[in-house]
Amino acid sequence: MAVKLVMGFLISLACVLVLMPPFIDFMKRISFNQTVSEYALDEYKEKAKTPIMGGVMFIVVPVVISLMMTENPLADLDLMIVLITYVGYGLIGFIDDFLIAVKHDNDGLLPRYKFLMQVILALIVFLLYRSSATLDVTLLFTKKKIDLGIFYILLILFMFSGASNAVNLTDGMDGLAAGCELFALIPYLLFAIRQGKTSIAVFVGCMLGALIGYLHFNLKPAKIFMGDTGSLALGAVLAALAMVMKEELSLIIIGGVFVIETLCVMIQIGSVKLRHKRVFPYTPIHYAFTVKGVPEEKVVRYFWVCAIICAVIGGFITL
């Protein structure tokens, strides 16, 4: 496992580093650029014209490399579930990004259609998973198992749609979402190694290499953004990894940064609608720090530290 893991990591890293520059040039030539909302902070409006869909690189490369390194991948149900999730949610994001780029505004897929596609894909993944797995979950801290029965499907729908949209909300600063995802993946790599799931471990290793390669081009000043193509895929794959390794509830802790980002947006919207007052200066919450004068690079580093803490805690409580 160790040799395949290291090889997958290094090959994916090298592929992204080599392929990303021509990909960026191609996206510039066809004018598939970032479209900044009129409601964005002024300093972020300068990010317009930065190419999007960088997520294509860190989706395609790890998937192809991990398939090549796995013997008879079609017989490995856990791997196929993870890959279907990763590619499927990436496709949903790709459609959204494509429409935004073509129309040159932020009106991509209608939210209801995007959500419906996410739900349908989650149901398909659940049916595949249900054919070979139990419907119980392990409670955090107690190790007690509870059989959810048919209610397990509600948990899956919540995990997949929640995680994918949470990473999407977090993707607002150079290097923020990709860096937080990088740290969140490490506990799932360790889970895979501990459980002897070689193919899953190799895939996560490939993802880590590809994300590090992507970050080389995404750190401030970003040369490319992941778009919904990347953010929806990154969130959903965390949910899929947690599911196939029976560590469903660990996602709440390991993905803590994404959870906090989402909760803050929900609290803000609720407060504005009910009280006509804001709770936070700005949401998603990472922008609130910028409003208070904290430089973007520092905000990203602070959130990375929080992501590391969440990953460490989440990893330890599952031991």
HELIX and SHEET records of a PDB file:
HELIX    1   1 ALA A    2  ARG A   29  1                                  28    
HELIX    2   2 ASP A   42  LYS A   47  5                                   6    
HELIX    3   3 GLY A   55  MET A   68  1                                  14    
HELIX    4   4 PRO A   73  ALA A   75  5                                   3    
HELIX    5   5 LEU A   77  LYS A  103  1                                  27    
HELIX    6   6 PRO A  111  ARG A  130  1                                  20    
HELIX    7   7 GLY A  149  PHE A  151  5                                   3    
HELIX    8   8 TYR A  152  THR A  170  1                                  19    
HELIX    9   9 LEU A  176  ARG A  194  1                                  19    
HELIX   10  10 THR A  198  ASN A  218  1                                  21    
HELIX   11  11 GLY A  227  VAL A  244  1                                  18    
HELIX   12  12 SER A  250  ILE A  254  1                                   5    
HELIX   13  13 GLY A  256  ARG A  275  1                                  20    
HELIX   14  14 HIS A  286  VAL A  291  1                                   6    
HELIX   15  15 GLU A  296  PHE A  316  1                                  21    
SHEET    1   A 2 ASP A 136  THR A 138  0                                        
SHEET    2   A 2 LYS A 145  ASP A 147 -1                                        
END                                                                             
